[in-house]
Amino acid sequence: MGFKAKARKHNPDGDKKDDSKNNKSKQGEQPCGIKGCEKFSDKSFGGRSLSIDNAIEMWGSGNYSDRKGRVRVCKGCYRKWKKENKSDDSY
Ligand SMILES: [Zn+2]
């Protein structure tokens, strides 16, 4: 009886979690693809990805860096783009 409780005991450093990557203030890993922008485009930061055509229209060719055919942008840049493009269908 009680063998389950015993089995659980075999866990020397069980509650010693690796928190070394979580002890700093929030930092992104994916930089925004727009030149001159220093924000992050991580999903947790609200970042999005635009097509290259969209990026060229908005920022001009050469003013962004693409990745596999997409341009990752931060929340702010995406909003800017969206604002510029929201009236697309009213033409
Ligand atoms: Zn940006």
PDB file of the backbone (N, CA, C, O) and the ligand in Angstrom, with CONECT records:
HET     ZN  A 101       1
ATOM      1  N   MET A   1       0.811  -1.215   0.000  1.00  0.00           N
ATOM      2  CA  MET A   1       0.000   0.000   0.000  1.00  0.00           C
ATOM      3  C   MET A   1       0.843   1.263   0.000  1.00  0.00           C
ATOM      4  O   MET A   1       1.932   1.289   0.573  1.00  0.00           O
ATOM      5  N   GLY A   2       0.361   2.267  -0.617  1.00  0.00           N
ATOM      6  CA  GLY A   2       1.076   3.535  -0.629  1.00  0.00           C
ATOM      7  C   GLY A   2       2.267   3.553  -1.568  1.00  0.00           C
ATOM      8  O   GLY A   2       3.139   4.413  -1.443  1.00  0.00           O
ATOM      9  N   PHE A   3       2.317   2.626  -2.498  1.00  0.00           N
ATOM     10  CA  PHE A   3       3.510   2.618  -3.357  1.00  0.00           C
ATOM     11  C   PHE A   3       3.530   3.800  -4.318  1.00  0.00           C
ATOM     12  O   PHE A   3       4.589   4.194  -4.807  1.00  0.00           O
ATOM     13  N   LYS A   4       2.370   4.354  -4.581  1.00  0.00           N
ATOM     14  CA  LYS A   4       2.331   5.495  -5.498  1.00  0.00           C
ATOM     15  C   LYS A   4       2.998   6.719  -4.870  1.00  0.00           C
ATOM     16  O   LYS A   4       3.708   7.474  -5.535  1.00  0.00           O
ATOM     17  N   ALA A   5       2.752   6.889  -3.584  1.00  0.00           N
ATOM     18  CA  ALA A   5       3.340   8.026  -2.890  1.00  0.00           C
ATOM     19  C   ALA A   5       4.853   7.899  -2.872  1.00  0.00           C
ATOM     20  O   ALA A   5       5.576   8.889  -2.975  1.00  0.00           O
ATOM     21  N   LYS A   6       5.310   6.687  -2.741  1.00  0.00           N
ATOM     22  CA  LYS A   6       6.753   6.465  -2.699  1.00  0.00           C
ATOM     23  C   LYS A   6       7.387   6.757  -4.049  1.00  0.00           C
ATOM     24  O   LYS A   6       8.467   7.343  -4.129  1.00  0.00           O
ATOM     25  N   ALA A   7       6.712   6.348  -5.097  1.00  0.00           N
ATOM     26  CA  ALA A   7       7.244   6.552  -6.428  1.00  0.00           C
ATOM     27  C   ALA A   7       7.436   8.040  -6.701  1.00  0.00           C
ATOM     28  O   ALA A   7       8.374   8.443  -7.389  1.00  0.00           O
ATOM     29  N   ARG A   8       6.557   8.826  -6.165  1.00  0.00           N
ATOM     30  CA  ARG A   8       6.633  10.275  -6.386  1.00  0.00           C
ATOM     31  C   ARG A   8       7.844  10.897  -5.708  1.00  0.00           C
ATOM     32  O   ARG A   8       8.333  11.955  -6.105  1.00  0.00           O
ATOM     33  N   LYS A   9       8.308  10.216  -4.684  1.00  0.00           N
ATOM     34  CA  LYS A   9       9.417  10.789  -3.917  1.00  0.00           C
ATOM     35  C   LYS A   9      10.721  10.810  -4.699  1.00  0.00           C
ATOM     36  O   LYS A   9      11.624  11.599  -4.420  1.00  0.00           O
ATOM     37  N   HIS A  10      10.792   9.940  -5.666  1.00  0.00           N
ATOM     38  CA  HIS A  10      12.043   9.859  -6.418  1.00  0.00           C
ATOM     39  C   HIS A  10      12.135  11.005  -7.427  1.00  0.00           C
ATOM     40  O   HIS A  10      11.976  10.814  -8.632  1.00  0.00           O
ATOM     41  N   ASN A  11      12.387  12.157  -6.916  1.00  0.00           N
ATOM     42  CA  ASN A  11      12.416  13.353  -7.764  1.00  0.00           C
ATOM     43  C   ASN A  11      13.261  14.417  -7.081  1.00  0.00           C
ATOM     44  O   ASN A  11      12.746  15.423  -6.594  1.00  0.00           O
ATOM     45  N   PRO A  12      14.551  14.180  -7.053  1.00  0.00           N
ATOM     46  CA  PRO A  12      15.495  14.984  -6.262  1.00  0.00           C
ATOM     47  C   PRO A  12      15.328  16.496  -6.423  1.00  0.00           C
ATOM     48  O   PRO A  12      15.120  17.203  -5.438  1.00  0.00           O
ATOM     49  N   ASP A  13      15.416  16.982  -7.625  1.00  0.00           N
ATOM     50  CA  ASP A  13      15.347  18.434  -7.837  1.00  0.00           C
ATOM     51  C   ASP A  13      14.021  18.845  -8.454  1.00  0.00           C
ATOM     52  O   ASP A  13      13.937  19.773  -9.258  1.00  0.00           O
ATOM     53  N   GLY A  14      13.016  18.136  -8.057  1.00  0.00           N
ATOM     54  CA  GLY A  14      11.709  18.312  -8.676  1.00  0.00           C
ATOM     55  C   GLY A  14      11.212  19.732  -8.771  1.00  0.00           C
ATOM     56  O   GLY A  14      10.736  20.154  -9.825  1.00  0.00           O
ATOM     57  N   ASP A  15      11.315  20.477  -7.683  1.00  0.00           N
ATOM     58  CA  ASP A  15      10.708  21.807  -7.738  1.00  0.00           C
ATOM     59  C   ASP A  15      11.732  22.909  -8.058  1.00  0.00           C
ATOM     60  O   ASP A  15      11.475  24.103  -7.903  1.00  0.00           O
ATOM     61  N   LYS A  16      12.866  22.457  -8.497  1.00  0.00           N
ATOM     62  CA  LYS A  16      13.890  23.436  -8.857  1.00  0.00           C
ATOM     63  C   LYS A  16      13.780  23.721 -10.358  1.00  0.00           C
ATOM     64  O   LYS A  16      14.518  23.159 -11.168  1.00  0.00           O
ATOM     65  N   LYS A  17      12.874  24.577 -10.696  1.00  0.00           N
ATOM     66  CA  LYS A  17      12.623  24.852 -12.119  1.00  0.00           C
ATOM     67  C   LYS A  17      13.683  25.770 -12.711  1.00  0.00           C
ATOM     68  O   LYS A  17      14.335  26.538 -12.004  1.00  0.00           O
ATOM     69  N   ASP A  18      13.827  25.675 -13.958  1.00  0.00           N
ATOM     70  CA  ASP A  18      14.777  26.536 -14.665  1.00  0.00           C
ATOM     71  C   ASP A  18      14.141  27.896 -14.937  1.00  0.00           C
ATOM     72  O   ASP A  18      13.382  28.061 -15.892  1.00  0.00           O
ATOM     73  N   ASP A  19      14.458  28.847 -14.101  1.00  0.00           N
ATOM     74  CA  ASP A  19      13.843  30.162 -14.285  1.00  0.00           C
ATOM     75  C   ASP A  19      14.845  31.185 -14.826  1.00  0.00           C
ATOM     76  O   ASP A  19      14.597  32.391 -14.811  1.00  0.00           O
ATOM     77  N   SER A  20      15.948  30.688 -15.290  1.00  0.00           N
ATOM     78  CA  SER A  20      16.987  31.610 -15.743  1.00  0.00           C
ATOM     79  C   SER A  20      16.555  32.401 -16.970  1.00  0.00           C
ATOM     80  O   SER A  20      17.077  33.483 -17.239  1.00  0.00           O
ATOM     81  N   LYS A  21      15.589  31.846 -17.719  1.00  0.00           N
ATOM     82  CA  LYS A  21      15.207  32.574 -18.929  1.00  0.00           C
ATOM     83  C   LYS A  21      13.948  33.415 -18.691  1.00  0.00           C
ATOM     84  O   LYS A  21      13.392  34.011 -19.613  1.00  0.00           O
ATOM     85  N   ASN A  22      13.532  33.442 -17.466  1.00  0.00           N
ATOM     86  CA  ASN A  22      12.286  34.164 -17.207  1.00  0.00           C
ATOM     87  C   ASN A  22      12.431  35.223 -16.132  1.00  0.00           C
ATOM     88  O   ASN A  22      11.442  35.722 -15.595  1.00  0.00           O
ATOM     89  N   ASN A  23      13.663  35.556 -15.828  1.00  0.00           N
ATOM     90  CA  ASN A  23      13.851  36.462 -14.699  1.00  0.00           C
ATOM     91  C   ASN A  23      14.132  37.908 -15.118  1.00  0.00           C
ATOM     92  O   ASN A  23      14.383  38.770 -14.276  1.00  0.00           O
ATOM     93  N   LYS A  24      14.089  38.155 -16.401  1.00  0.00           N
ATOM     94  CA  LYS A  24      14.332  39.527 -16.847  1.00  0.00           C
ATOM     95  C   LYS A  24      13.020  40.146 -17.304  1.00  0.00           C
ATOM     96  O   LYS A  24      12.008  39.463 -17.461  1.00  0.00           O
ATOM     97  N   SER A  25      13.062  41.437 -17.510  1.00  0.00           N
ATOM     98  CA  SER A  25      11.869  42.088 -18.013  1.00  0.00           C
ATOM     99  C   SER A  25      11.583  41.575 -19.423  1.00  0.00           C
ATOM    100  O   SER A  25      12.479  41.118 -20.132  1.00  0.00           O
ATOM    101  N   LYS A  26      10.359  41.661 -19.793  1.00  0.00           N
ATOM    102  CA  LYS A  26       9.908  41.074 -21.049  1.00  0.00           C
ATOM    103  C   LYS A  26      10.720  41.562 -22.245  1.00  0.00           C
ATOM    104  O   LYS A  26      10.811  42.757 -22.524  1.00  0.00           O
ATOM    105  N   GLN A  27      11.288  40.618 -22.917  1.00  0.00           N
ATOM    106  CA  GLN A  27      12.084  40.947 -24.088  1.00  0.00           C
ATOM    107  C   GLN A  27      11.694  40.032 -25.225  1.00  0.00           C
ATOM    108  O   GLN A  27      11.519  38.829 -25.036  1.00  0.00           O
ATOM    109  N   GLY A  28      11.560  40.598 -26.389  1.00  0.00           N
ATOM    110  CA  GLY A  28      11.193  39.779 -27.526  1.00  0.00           C
ATOM    111  C   GLY A  28      12.384  39.088 -28.132  1.00  0.00           C
ATOM    112  O   GLY A  28      13.534  39.371 -27.798  1.00  0.00           O
ATOM    113  N   GLU A  29      12.087  38.182 -29.023  1.00  0.00           N
ATOM    114  CA  GLU A  29      13.170  37.490 -29.714  1.00  0.00           C
ATOM    115  C   GLU A  29      13.201  37.854 -31.189  1.00  0.00           C
ATOM    116  O   GLU A  29      14.246  37.801 -31.838  1.00  0.00           O
ATOM    117  N   GLN A  30      12.040  38.224 -31.703  1.00  0.00           N
ATOM    118  CA  GLN A  30      11.967  38.542 -33.118  1.00  0.00           C
ATOM    119  C   GLN A  30      11.927  40.044 -33.296  1.00  0.00           C
ATOM    120  O   GLN A  30      10.943  40.691 -32.938  1.00  0.00           O
ATOM    121  N   PRO A  31      12.980  40.595 -33.843  1.00  0.00           N
ATOM    122  CA  PRO A  31      12.950  42.037 -34.067  1.00  0.00           C
ATOM    123  C   PRO A  31      11.974  42.391 -35.176  1.00  0.00           C
ATOM    124  O   PRO A  31      11.726  41.605 -36.090  1.00  0.00           O
ATOM    125  N   CYS A  32      11.435  43.580 -35.073  1.00  0.00           N
ATOM    126  CA  CYS A  32      10.547  44.059 -36.125  1.00  0.00           C
ATOM    127  C   CYS A  32      11.326  44.144 -37.433  1.00  0.00           C
ATOM    128  O   CYS A  32      12.485  44.559 -37.449  1.00  0.00           O
ATOM    129  N   GLY A  33      10.689  43.753 -38.515  1.00  0.00           N
ATOM    130  CA  GLY A  33      11.395  43.704 -39.793  1.00  0.00           C
ATOM    131  C   GLY A  33      11.542  45.054 -40.479  1.00  0.00           C
ATOM    132  O   GLY A  33      12.213  45.169 -41.505  1.00  0.00           O
ATOM    133  N   ILE A  34      10.918  46.061 -39.915  1.00  0.00           N
ATOM    134  CA  ILE A  34      10.983  47.372 -40.550  1.00  0.00           C
ATOM    135  C   ILE A  34      12.242  48.110 -40.109  1.00  0.00           C
ATOM    136  O   ILE A  34      12.552  48.194 -38.921  1.00  0.00           O
ATOM    137  N   LYS A  35      12.944  48.631 -41.077  1.00  0.00           N
ATOM    138  CA  LYS A  35      14.197  49.326 -40.755  1.00  0.00           C
ATOM    139  C   LYS A  35      13.938  50.546 -39.888  1.00  0.00           C
ATOM    140  O   LYS A  35      12.999  51.305 -40.128  1.00  0.00           O
ATOM    141  N   GLY A  36      14.767  50.725 -38.893  1.00  0.00           N
ATOM    142  CA  GLY A  36      14.630  51.879 -38.026  1.00  0.00           C
ATOM    143  C   GLY A  36      13.698  51.625 -36.859  1.00  0.00           C
ATOM    144  O   GLY A  36      13.636  52.429 -35.928  1.00  0.00           O
ATOM    145  N   CYS A  37      12.991  50.548 -36.895  1.00  0.00           N
ATOM    146  CA  CYS A  37      12.090  50.203 -35.792  1.00  0.00           C
ATOM    147  C   CYS A  37      12.797  49.223 -34.870  1.00  0.00           C
ATOM    148  O   CYS A  37      13.368  48.230 -35.321  1.00  0.00           O
ATOM    149  N   GLU A  38      12.755  49.503 -33.609  1.00  0.00           N
ATOM    150  CA  GLU A  38      13.496  48.658 -32.674  1.00  0.00           C
ATOM    151  C   GLU A  38      12.587  47.844 -31.784  1.00  0.00           C
ATOM    152  O   GLU A  38      13.013  47.312 -30.759  1.00  0.00           O
ATOM    153  N   LYS A  39      11.330  47.751 -32.181  1.00  0.00           N
ATOM    154  CA  LYS A  39      10.394  46.956 -31.377  1.00  0.00           C
ATOM    155  C   LYS A  39      10.503  45.488 -31.767  1.00  0.00           C
ATOM    156  O   LYS A  39      11.282  45.102 -32.639  1.00  0.00           O
ATOM    157  N   PHE A  40       9.703  44.702 -31.095  1.00  0.00           N
ATOM    158  CA  PHE A  40       9.723  43.269 -31.359  1.00  0.00           C
ATOM    159  C   PHE A  40       8.442  42.807 -32.029  1.00  0.00           C
ATOM    160  O   PHE A  40       7.361  43.351 -31.801  1.00  0.00           O
ATOM    161  N   SER A  41       8.591  41.813 -32.841  1.00  0.00           N
ATOM    162  CA  SER A  41       7.429  41.332 -33.584  1.00  0.00           C
ATOM    163  C   SER A  41       6.946  39.985 -33.079  1.00  0.00           C
ATOM    164  O   SER A  41       6.182  39.298 -33.758  1.00  0.00           O
ATOM    165  N   ASP A  42       7.384  39.613 -31.907  1.00  0.00           N
ATOM    166  CA  ASP A  42       6.920  38.337 -31.362  1.00  0.00           C
ATOM    167  C   ASP A  42       5.408  38.318 -31.237  1.00  0.00           C
ATOM    168  O   ASP A  42       4.769  39.358 -31.075  1.00  0.00           O
ATOM    169  N   LYS A  43       4.864  37.157 -31.312  1.00  0.00           N
ATOM    170  CA  LYS A  43       3.409  37.033 -31.187  1.00  0.00           C
ATOM    171  C   LYS A  43       2.925  37.552 -29.849  1.00  0.00           C
ATOM    172  O   LYS A  43       1.855  38.152 -29.748  1.00  0.00           O
ATOM    173  N   SER A  44       3.726  37.312 -28.821  1.00  0.00           N
ATOM    174  CA  SER A  44       3.311  37.759 -27.485  1.00  0.00           C
ATOM    175  C   SER A  44       3.333  39.273 -27.367  1.00  0.00           C
ATOM    176  O   SER A  44       2.823  39.835 -26.398  1.00  0.00           O
ATOM    177  N   PHE A  45       3.922  39.930 -28.351  1.00  0.00           N
ATOM    178  CA  PHE A  45       3.953  41.385 -28.350  1.00  0.00           C
ATOM    179  C   PHE A  45       2.924  41.947 -29.329  1.00  0.00           C
ATOM    180  O   PHE A  45       2.865  43.155 -29.557  1.00  0.00           O
ATOM    181  N   GLY A  46       2.141  41.088 -29.884  1.00  0.00           N
ATOM    182  CA  GLY A  46       1.142  41.539 -30.844  1.00  0.00           C
ATOM    183  C   GLY A  46       1.700  41.710 -32.239  1.00  0.00           C
ATOM    184  O   GLY A  46       1.083  42.364 -33.080  1.00  0.00           O
ATOM    185  N   GLY A  47       2.839  41.142 -32.490  1.00  0.00           N
ATOM    186  CA  GLY A  47       3.445  41.260 -33.814  1.00  0.00           C
ATOM    187  C   GLY A  47       2.680  40.482 -34.866  1.00  0.00           C
ATOM    188  O   GLY A  47       1.976  39.519 -34.558  1.00  0.00           O
ATOM    189  N   ARG A  48       2.823  40.905 -36.100  1.00  0.00           N
ATOM    190  CA  ARG A  48       2.140  40.229 -37.201  1.00  0.00           C
ATOM    191  C   ARG A  48       3.127  40.074 -38.346  1.00  0.00           C
ATOM    192  O   ARG A  48       4.236  40.607 -38.312  1.00  0.00           O
ATOM    193  N   SER A  49       2.704  39.345 -39.345  1.00  0.00           N
ATOM    194  CA  SER A  49       3.553  39.298 -40.524  1.00  0.00           C
ATOM    195  C   SER A  49       2.767  39.769 -41.732  1.00  0.00           C
ATOM    196  O   SER A  49       1.596  39.433 -41.905  1.00  0.00           O
ATOM    197  N   LEU A  50       3.427  40.545 -42.553  1.00  0.00           N
ATOM    198  CA  LEU A  50       2.807  41.067 -43.764  1.00  0.00           C
ATOM    199  C   LEU A  50       3.482  40.434 -44.966  1.00  0.00           C
ATOM    200  O   LEU A  50       4.597  39.923 -44.868  1.00  0.00           O
ATOM    201  N   SER A  51       2.806  40.472 -46.086  1.00  0.00           N
ATOM    202  CA  SER A  51       3.464  39.992 -47.292  1.00  0.00           C
ATOM    203  C   SER A  51       4.467  41.046 -47.745  1.00  0.00           C
ATOM    204  O   SER A  51       4.387  42.214 -47.363  1.00  0.00           O
ATOM    205  N   ILE A  52       5.391  40.615 -48.550  1.00  0.00           N
ATOM    206  CA  ILE A  52       6.423  41.545 -49.026  1.00  0.00           C
ATOM    207  C   ILE A  52       5.795  42.674 -49.831  1.00  0.00           C
ATOM    208  O   ILE A  52       6.213  43.826 -49.716  1.00  0.00           O
ATOM    209  N   ASP A  53       4.801  42.351 -50.638  1.00  0.00           N
ATOM    210  CA  ASP A  53       4.123  43.402 -51.399  1.00  0.00           C
ATOM    211  C   ASP A  53       3.563  44.481 -50.480  1.00  0.00           C
ATOM    212  O   ASP A  53       3.690  45.676 -50.746  1.00  0.00           O
ATOM    213  N   ASN A  54       2.957  44.044 -49.422  1.00  0.00           N
ATOM    214  CA  ASN A  54       2.396  45.002 -48.464  1.00  0.00           C
ATOM    215  C   ASN A  54       3.489  45.877 -47.864  1.00  0.00           C
ATOM    216  O   ASN A  54       3.319  47.085 -47.697  1.00  0.00           O
ATOM    217  N   ALA A  55       4.599  45.251 -47.547  1.00  0.00           N
ATOM    218  CA  ALA A  55       5.695  45.998 -46.928  1.00  0.00           C
ATOM    219  C   ALA A  55       6.277  47.004 -47.910  1.00  0.00           C
ATOM    220  O   ALA A  55       6.618  48.126 -47.532  1.00  0.00           O
ATOM    221  N   ILE A  56       6.388  46.607 -49.148  1.00  0.00           N
ATOM    222  CA  ILE A  56       6.938  47.530 -50.155  1.00  0.00           C
ATOM    223  C   ILE A  56       6.007  48.715 -50.329  1.00  0.00           C
ATOM    224  O   ILE A  56       6.457  49.858 -50.405  1.00  0.00           O
ATOM    225  N   GLU A  57       4.729  48.449 -50.391  1.00  0.00           N
ATOM    226  CA  GLU A  57       3.760  49.529 -50.563  1.00  0.00           C
ATOM    227  C   GLU A  57       3.832  50.535 -49.424  1.00  0.00           C
ATOM    228  O   GLU A  57       3.714  51.745 -49.620  1.00  0.00           O
ATOM    229  N   MET A  58       4.024  50.009 -48.260  1.00  0.00           N
ATOM    230  CA  MET A  58       3.973  50.851 -47.066  1.00  0.00           C
ATOM    231  C   MET A  58       5.305  51.520 -46.773  1.00  0.00           C
ATOM    232  O   MET A  58       5.353  52.715 -46.481  1.00  0.00           O
ATOM    233  N   TRP A  59       6.364  50.770 -46.847  1.00  0.00           N
ATOM    234  CA  TRP A  59       7.663  51.305 -46.403  1.00  0.00           C
ATOM    235  C   TRP A  59       8.689  51.444 -47.525  1.00  0.00           C
ATOM    236  O   TRP A  59       9.769  52.000 -47.325  1.00  0.00           O
ATOM    237  N   GLY A  60       8.349  50.944 -48.681  1.00  0.00           N
ATOM    238  CA  GLY A  60       9.292  51.033 -49.789  1.00  0.00           C
ATOM    239  C   GLY A  60      10.265  49.869 -49.798  1.00  0.00           C
ATOM    240  O   GLY A  60      10.616  49.336 -48.745  1.00  0.00           O
ATOM    241  N   SER A  61      10.694  49.480 -50.969  1.00  0.00           N
ATOM    242  CA  SER A  61      11.576  48.317 -51.027  1.00  0.00           C
ATOM    243  C   SER A  61      12.924  48.655 -50.402  1.00  0.00           C
ATOM    244  O   SER A  61      13.447  49.757 -50.573  1.00  0.00           O
ATOM    245  N   GLY A  62      13.458  47.720 -49.698  1.00  0.00           N
ATOM    246  CA  GLY A  62      14.746  47.933 -49.058  1.00  0.00           C
ATOM    247  C   GLY A  62      14.627  48.484 -47.647  1.00  0.00           C
ATOM    248  O   GLY A  62      15.620  48.577 -46.925  1.00  0.00           O
ATOM    249  N   ASN A  63      13.437  48.840 -47.261  1.00  0.00           N
ATOM    250  CA  ASN A  63      13.267  49.404 -45.922  1.00  0.00           C
ATOM    251  C   ASN A  63      12.723  48.391 -44.928  1.00  0.00           C
ATOM    252  O   ASN A  63      12.194  48.756 -43.878  1.00  0.00           O
ATOM    253  N   TYR A  64      12.852  47.175 -45.256  1.00  0.00           N
ATOM    254  CA  TYR A  64      12.374  46.109 -44.370  1.00  0.00           C
ATOM    255  C   TYR A  64      13.272  44.907 -44.589  1.00  0.00           C
ATOM    256  O   TYR A  64      14.025  44.857 -45.561  1.00  0.00           O
ATOM    257  N   SER A  65      13.197  43.957 -43.705  1.00  0.00           N
ATOM    258  CA  SER A  65      13.891  42.708 -43.973  1.00  0.00           C
ATOM    259  C   SER A  65      12.877  41.584 -43.930  1.00  0.00           C
ATOM    260  O   SER A  65      12.082  41.475 -42.996  1.00  0.00           O
ATOM    261  N   ASP A  66      12.918  40.776 -44.930  1.00  0.00           N
ATOM    262  CA  ASP A  66      11.907  39.725 -45.025  1.00  0.00           C
ATOM    263  C   ASP A  66      12.474  38.385 -44.589  1.00  0.00           C
ATOM    264  O   ASP A  66      13.683  38.173 -44.493  1.00  0.00           O
ATOM    265  N   ARG A  67      11.548  37.516 -44.337  1.00  0.00           N
ATOM    266  CA  ARG A  67      11.937  36.195 -43.899  1.00  0.00           C
ATOM    267  C   ARG A  67      10.974  35.200 -44.521  1.00  0.00           C
ATOM    268  O   ARG A  67       9.787  35.170 -44.196  1.00  0.00           O
ATOM    269  N   LYS A  68      11.493  34.407 -45.399  1.00  0.00           N
ATOM    270  CA  LYS A  68      10.674  33.395 -46.076  1.00  0.00           C
ATOM    271  C   LYS A  68       9.450  34.006 -46.726  1.00  0.00           C
ATOM    272  O   LYS A  68       8.352  33.452 -46.655  1.00  0.00           O
ATOM    273  N   GLY A  69       9.639  35.117 -47.342  1.00  0.00           N
ATOM    274  CA  GLY A  69       8.538  35.709 -48.093  1.00  0.00           C
ATOM    275  C   GLY A  69       7.562  36.518 -47.267  1.00  0.00           C
ATOM    276  O   GLY A  69       6.568  37.017 -47.795  1.00  0.00           O
ATOM    277  N   ARG A  70       7.826  36.653 -45.994  1.00  0.00           N
ATOM    278  CA  ARG A  70       6.964  37.457 -45.141  1.00  0.00           C
ATOM    279  C   ARG A  70       7.816  38.491 -44.415  1.00  0.00           C
ATOM    280  O   ARG A  70       9.020  38.314 -44.228  1.00  0.00           O
ATOM    281  N   VAL A  71       7.179  39.537 -44.027  1.00  0.00           N
ATOM    282  CA  VAL A  71       7.882  40.539 -43.238  1.00  0.00           C
ATOM    283  C   VAL A  71       7.244  40.592 -41.864  1.00  0.00           C
ATOM    284  O   VAL A  71       6.057  40.887 -41.724  1.00  0.00           O
ATOM    285  N   ARG A  72       8.023  40.311 -40.886  1.00  0.00           N
ATOM    286  CA  ARG A  72       7.490  40.346 -39.525  1.00  0.00           C
ATOM    287  C   ARG A  72       7.512  41.780 -39.017  1.00  0.00           C
ATOM    288  O   ARG A  72       8.542  42.452 -39.068  1.00  0.00           O
ATOM    289  N   VAL A  73       6.401  42.227 -38.540  1.00  0.00           N
ATOM    290  CA  VAL A  73       6.345  43.598 -38.050  1.00  0.00           C
ATOM    291  C   VAL A  73       5.799  43.622 -36.630  1.00  0.00           C
ATOM    292  O   VAL A  73       5.072  42.724 -36.206  1.00  0.00           O
ATOM    293  N   CYS A  74       6.167  44.664 -35.916  1.00  0.00           N
ATOM    294  CA  CYS A  74       5.688  44.793 -34.549  1.00  0.00           C
ATOM    295  C   CYS A  74       4.250  45.317 -34.580  1.00  0.00           C
ATOM    296  O   CYS A  74       3.711  45.663 -35.632  1.00  0.00           O
ATOM    297  N   LYS A  75       3.670  45.361 -33.427  1.00  0.00           N
ATOM    298  CA  LYS A  75       2.282  45.796 -33.303  1.00  0.00           C
ATOM    299  C   LYS A  75       2.085  47.209 -33.879  1.00  0.00           C
ATOM    300  O   LYS A  75       1.131  47.479 -34.608  1.00  0.00           O
ATOM    301  N   GLY A  76       3.005  48.079 -33.529  1.00  0.00           N
ATOM    302  CA  GLY A  76       2.893  49.465 -33.971  1.00  0.00           C
ATOM    303  C   GLY A  76       2.962  49.593 -35.485  1.00  0.00           C
ATOM    304  O   GLY A  76       2.180  50.324 -36.093  1.00  0.00           O
ATOM    305  N   CYS A  77       3.891  48.886 -36.080  1.00  0.00           N
ATOM    306  CA  CYS A  77       4.037  48.959 -37.529  1.00  0.00           C
ATOM    307  C   CYS A  77       2.826  48.334 -38.213  1.00  0.00           C
ATOM    308  O   CYS A  77       2.367  48.818 -39.247  1.00  0.00           O
ATOM    309  N   TYR A  78       2.325  47.277 -37.637  1.00  0.00           N
ATOM    310  CA  TYR A  78       1.160  46.637 -38.228  1.00  0.00           C
ATOM    311  C   TYR A  78      -0.040  47.574 -38.182  1.00  0.00           C
ATOM    312  O   TYR A  78      -0.820  47.658 -39.131  1.00  0.00           O
ATOM    313  N   ARG A  79      -0.171  48.264 -37.079  1.00  0.00           N
ATOM    314  CA  ARG A  79      -1.287  49.204 -36.942  1.00  0.00           C
ATOM    315  C   ARG A  79      -1.190  50.310 -37.975  1.00  0.00           C
ATOM    316  O   ARG A  79      -2.179  50.707 -38.592  1.00  0.00           O
ATOM    317  N   LYS A  80       0.014  50.789 -38.142  1.00  0.00           N
ATOM    318  CA  LYS A  80       0.259  51.837 -39.115  1.00  0.00           C
ATOM    319  C   LYS A  80      -0.159  51.362 -40.499  1.00  0.00           C
ATOM    320  O   LYS A  80      -0.842  52.061 -41.247  1.00  0.00           O
ATOM    321  N   TRP A  81       0.269  50.171 -40.803  1.00  0.00           N
ATOM    322  CA  TRP A  81      -0.051  49.605 -42.107  1.00  0.00           C
ATOM    323  C   TRP A  81      -1.554  49.430 -42.264  1.00  0.00           C
ATOM    324  O   TRP A  81      -2.125  49.713 -43.318  1.00  0.00           O
ATOM    325  N   LYS A  82      -2.173  48.963 -41.206  1.00  0.00           N
ATOM    326  CA  LYS A  82      -3.602  48.700 -41.269  1.00  0.00           C
ATOM    327  C   LYS A  82      -4.379  50.001 -41.482  1.00  0.00           C
ATOM    328  O   LYS A  82      -5.356  50.043 -42.229  1.00  0.00           O
ATOM    329  N   LYS A  83      -3.933  51.040 -40.823  1.00  0.00           N
ATOM    330  CA  LYS A  83      -4.579  52.334 -40.946  1.00  0.00           C
ATOM    331  C   LYS A  83      -4.512  52.822 -42.391  1.00  0.00           C
ATOM    332  O   LYS A  83      -5.484  53.337 -42.944  1.00  0.00           O
ATOM    333  N   GLU A  84      -3.346  52.645 -42.974  1.00  0.00           N
ATOM    334  CA  GLU A  84      -3.144  53.093 -44.352  1.00  0.00           C
ATOM    335  C   GLU A  84      -3.971  52.282 -45.334  1.00  0.00           C
ATOM    336  O   GLU A  84      -4.332  52.759 -46.410  1.00  0.00           O
ATOM    337  N   ASN A  85      -4.260  51.067 -44.951  1.00  0.00           N
ATOM    338  CA  ASN A  85      -4.883  50.157 -45.906  1.00  0.00           C
ATOM    339  C   ASN A  85      -6.342  49.841 -45.628  1.00  0.00           C
ATOM    340  O   ASN A  85      -6.960  49.047 -46.337  1.00  0.00           O
ATOM    341  N   LYS A  86      -6.876  50.451 -44.616  1.00  0.00           N
ATOM    342  CA  LYS A  86      -8.228  50.039 -44.235  1.00  0.00           C
ATOM    343  C   LYS A  86      -9.286  50.512 -45.222  1.00  0.00           C
ATOM    344  O   LYS A  86     -10.383  49.955 -45.275  1.00  0.00           O
ATOM    345  N   SER A  87      -8.960  51.536 -46.002  1.00  0.00           N
ATOM    346  CA  SER A  87      -9.957  52.027 -46.938  1.00  0.00           C
ATOM    347  C   SER A  87      -9.828  51.382 -48.311  1.00  0.00           C
ATOM    348  O   SER A  87     -10.391  51.846 -49.302  1.00  0.00           O
ATOM    349  N   ASP A  88      -9.072  50.308 -48.328  1.00  0.00           N
ATOM    350  CA  ASP A  88      -8.827  49.608 -49.580  1.00  0.00           C
ATOM    351  C   ASP A  88     -10.079  49.333 -50.399  1.00  0.00           C
ATOM    352  O   ASP A  88     -10.102  49.561 -51.609  1.00  0.00           O
ATOM    353  N   ASP A  89     -11.105  48.849 -49.744  1.00  0.00           N
ATOM    354  CA  ASP A  89     -12.267  48.384 -50.499  1.00  0.00           C
ATOM    355  C   ASP A  89     -13.302  49.478 -50.755  1.00  0.00           C
ATOM    356  O   ASP A  89     -14.363  49.207 -51.317  1.00  0.00           O
ATOM    357  N   SER A  90     -13.007  50.685 -50.355  1.00  0.00           N
ATOM    358  CA  SER A  90     -13.978  51.746 -50.589  1.00  0.00           C
ATOM    359  C   SER A  90     -13.642  52.548 -51.852  1.00  0.00           C
ATOM    360  O   SER A  90     -14.301  53.540 -52.163  1.00  0.00           O
ATOM    361  N   TYR A  91     -12.651  52.123 -52.541  1.00  0.00           N
ATOM    362  CA  TYR A  91     -12.264  52.806 -53.777  1.00  0.00           C
ATOM    363  C   TYR A  91     -13.228  52.472 -54.912  1.00  0.00           C
ATOM    364  O   TYR A  91     -13.058  52.959 -56.030  1.00  0.00           O
TER     365      TYR A  91
HETATM  366 ZN    ZN A 101       7.982  47.978 -36.005  1.00  0.00          ZN2+
END
